[in-house]
Amino acid sequence: MFGMFNSNPTKKMRKQYNALLEKAMVAQRNGDMKSYAKITEESETLWSEIQAIEKGDK
């Protein structure tokens, strides 16, 4: 009955993931490859966490 009030645990993480991808794209376009690599690594780590949580939910 109250299931509709439960929040999606990965919703906030996905938002953060998308923001990191956007930030990485901007760094790449500006030629800052060091920042691009660092941000991409962070986003990949976050994506792994999201996948782990979603596999645990099923």
C-alpha positions, -999 to +999 in steps of 0.1 A: +000+000+000+027+024+009+052+011-017+045+042-038+061+063-012+094+044-013+121+063-031+143+047-057+178+043-040+196+048-073+177+078-086+201+103-069+231+082-079+220+082-115+216+120-114+251+123-101+264+099-127+249+119-155+264+151-140+298+135-140+295+124-176+286+160-186+315+173-166+339+148-183+326+158-217+333+195-210+368+187-198+375+167-229+362+194-252+385+219-234+415+196-239+420+188-203+426+151-206+438+146-171+406+159-156+386+139-182+403+107-172+398+114-135+361+122-139+355+093-162+371+070-136+348+084-109+317+079-131+327+043-139+330+036-102+296+052-095+281+032-124+294-001-108+278+008-075+245+016-093+246-018-111+254-036-078+225-020-060+201-027-089+211-064-091+205-067-053+170-053-057+159-080-080 
